[in-house]
Amino acid sequence: MTGDPVSHAVATTVAVHRIEGWHPTDDHVDALGALARGDLPFADFLATHRARHPPPSPHRRKIRLRRPAPYLIPGTTLLRNEFGVTTADALADLEYTASAGRMVGWLCAPTIEALDARVMHRHLFSDAYGWAGQYRAVELRRGRDVFGSVSSIEDRMADVHGTAHRLVDEGAGRDAPRLAYELARWYADYNQIHPFREGNGRTGALMLLAIASMCGHRLDLTGITRHEWYAAAADSMPARRDGRVSYRPFLYLLKGAVS
């Protein structure tokens, strides 16, 4: 990857979002570059994309639900969102675009105060969700994989944040292979908790990038595919009675990404 900070920020942002399923156009990438260079204000960057998805008429039939769905638009499986859109395609386009813009901005001007997943989640997703930065209030699973219980999130994330700060505090002199090992262990734990209703992958990736940078290293995720990352996530989940995660699948990916 090039040493140019702007190019690095854009390439990294695109790589993280592609892992999460985004398919950016050339216009997206060009706009991220302008944003990273300071040639385009974020408000204008996002407004251009919001104009492509005007919210529907507010006159919609009200649907009564037997059970509350705090994260969903009533009568749908779509997340409530600040954009006011009611289709999955529109929400995906705007959410990816907004979080990519926020990520490239953070990478160009990082702050150590943001070494907290809640702060990073709020930074990435406050344009999309009113609950950005808050731990989820519902149980979550993907296929057969069950993520951390709601009741355990607060305590387990306190440990995750403590580990992140320890890695940074002790980062001086740690070589790249050792840091890759530590990052793999950190991410495997974080991934199993999955503390947010949406946006866990991008938030975790930004945390990895922040930790690596604060330890004096660069993390290059551009060579990792979505299939590789999701396979590692699945393989890292607990398969034993003791409930321990496996860091090895992520170590395989990260050992060549830290320099």
N, C-alpha and C positions, 0 to 999 in steps of 0.2 A: 504494500500500500504506500502511496506517496506520502512524503513527510509534510506536505502542505496542510496546515491545521483545518482550513475550510474544506478541502477535498476529503480529508480524513473524517471530519464530522458528517459530511453528506453521505459518503460511502458507508460509514458505520450505521447511520440512521436508516438508510435504505436496506442494508443487510438485516438489521434487527426486525424491521417491519416486514420484509419478505419472509423471514422465518415464521412470522406470525400470520402470513397469508396475504399480504398486500402485493398488488401488481402495479407498481407506479408507472405512469407514462413519462415520456421525455419532458412534458410540461411540468409534471410534479417535481422531477429531479432538478430542472432548471430553476423552478421557484424556490426549492430548498437551498440551492446555491446562492440565489439572490438574498434570501433570508439570512444565510450564514455570513455573507459578506457585509450585511447591514444595508444593502441596497433596497430592501423591501421590508416595510414594517409588518409585524405579525398580523395586525388587524386587517391590513389589506390582503395579505396572503390568504387568510381564512375567509374573508368576505368574498373573494373571487370564487371560491369553491362553494360557499353557502348559497351563492346566487344561482348555482346550477341545480339546487334542490330546494325550491321554495316550499315552505310548509303547506299542508293542505288546508282547506277551509275549516274553520273552527266548528262549523255546524255539523257535528257528527252524532249519531245515535248513541246514547249512553247505554252501557252494558253493565248489568248487575252481576257481581261475582259472589259466590258462596264463601270463598276464602280470599283474603287479601294477597296481593302479589306485589310486594313493595318495590321490586325492581322492574316490573313489566308494565307496559301500556295495557290497561284493562281490555280483556277479551283477545289479547294477542300473546305471542311469545317474543315480542320485540322489547328491548330495554327502553325504559323511559329515558329521554335524552333532551338536552338543552337546545338542540337544533330544531326540535318540533317536527321532525320527519317521522313518517309512519311506515316506511318500507325498509327491509333489510339492506338492500343495495345502497340506498341513500345514506343510511346510518353508517354502513361500513366505509363508504367513500369519505364521508366527512370525519368520522372518528380517526381513521388512519391518517388522513391529511393533517388534522389538528395535532395528533400526538407526534407525528413526524416533525412538524414545525416546532413543537415545544422541545422535542428531543434535540434537534440540531441546534436550537438556541442554547440549551443547557450545555451541550458539548463544547460550544464556542465560548461559553462564559460560566464554567462550573463554580459551585460554591461548596465549601466543606460542610456548611450547615445542612445541606441537603442529604447527608448520609443517613437517611431514614426513609424506609419504603413508603410510609404514608405521605411524606413531603414530596417524594418523587412521583407517586401516583397522582397526587393532587396537581402537581405541575403538568403532568402529561395529559390528564383527562378531565380537568375542571371545565374545559370548553364543551365537553360532551355530556358529563354526568354530574348531577347535583350532589351525589354521594362520593365523589372523587376524594381520595385521601382517607376514607373510612373503611375499617375492616368489615368484611361481609357479615350479614346477619342471617344467612341461610346456609344449610349444608350444601356441599358441592362435590360432584364426582364426574369422572370422564370414563365412560365405559365401565370396566370392572375396577378402576382405580378410584379409591375414596380418599379425598383430601382431608386435611386436618379439621377436626370438629370445631364448631364455632366457639365452644366453651374454652378451647385450648389456644386459640389464636393469639390472644393478648400476651400470655406468658411465653409461648414459643417464639413469637416475634421479638420479644424483649431479649431472648437468648440470641436470636439471629442478628439483631442490631448490635448486641454486645460483641459478638464475634467479628462483625464488620469493623467496629471501632478498634478492636484489638489488633486486627490485621494491619490497619493503617498505623496505629501507634507503634507496632513492632516491625513496620515495613522496611525500614532502613537495612540494607544489606541482604535482603531476601532475593535469591536469584529467581529467574523466570520459571524453571521447573517446579520449584517449591511453591511459588505463588500460584501456578496453575493447579497444583494439588489442593491448596487451601481454597481457591475459588470454586473448584469442583465440589468440595465438601460443603462449602457455604451454599451454593446454588441447589444442590440436592436437597438440603434441609428446607430451604425457602420454597422450592417447588412443591414439596410434599404438603407444606402448610397451605399454599395457594390462598393467601389472606384476603384477596379482593374478589368481588363478584365478577369483574372483568378487568383485563389489562395486566394480569400477573406476569406474563412473559416479557412484555416491554419494560415493566417496572423492574423486574429482576435483572434484565439485561443492562439497564441503565445503572443499577446498583453495582453490577460486576464491572462495568466500565469505570465507574467512579472509584471503586476500591483499587482497581489496577492503577489508575492514574495517580491516586494519592500515595500509592506504594512506589511510584517512580517507574512504572512499566506501562506499556501500551498493549491493549487487548484488541486484536483484529478478528472480527467475527465475519468478515466478508467471504471467507472460504467455506463457511458452514451452511449446509442446505436445510431447508425446512424439514425434510424427511429425516436427516441425521439428528437434528435437535429434538424432534418429537419422539424419535426412537429412543434417544438417550433419556428423555424425560420418563417414558414408559418403563424402560429397563431399570431406572433408578428407584422406582416405587417399591415400598416394602413388600417382600415376598416371603418373609419369615415371621414366626410368631412373636419375636421380640420387637417387631415394628420398625426396625432400623432401615434407613434408606441406603442405597449403594451410590457412592460418589464415582465409581469407576467409569460408568458410561459418559459422564461429563468430563472426566479427566482425559479420556481418549480424544475428545474434541478440543479441549482447551490447552492441552500440552503443547500444541503447535501454534496456538493463537496468541500466547503471551510472549512479548519480547522486551 
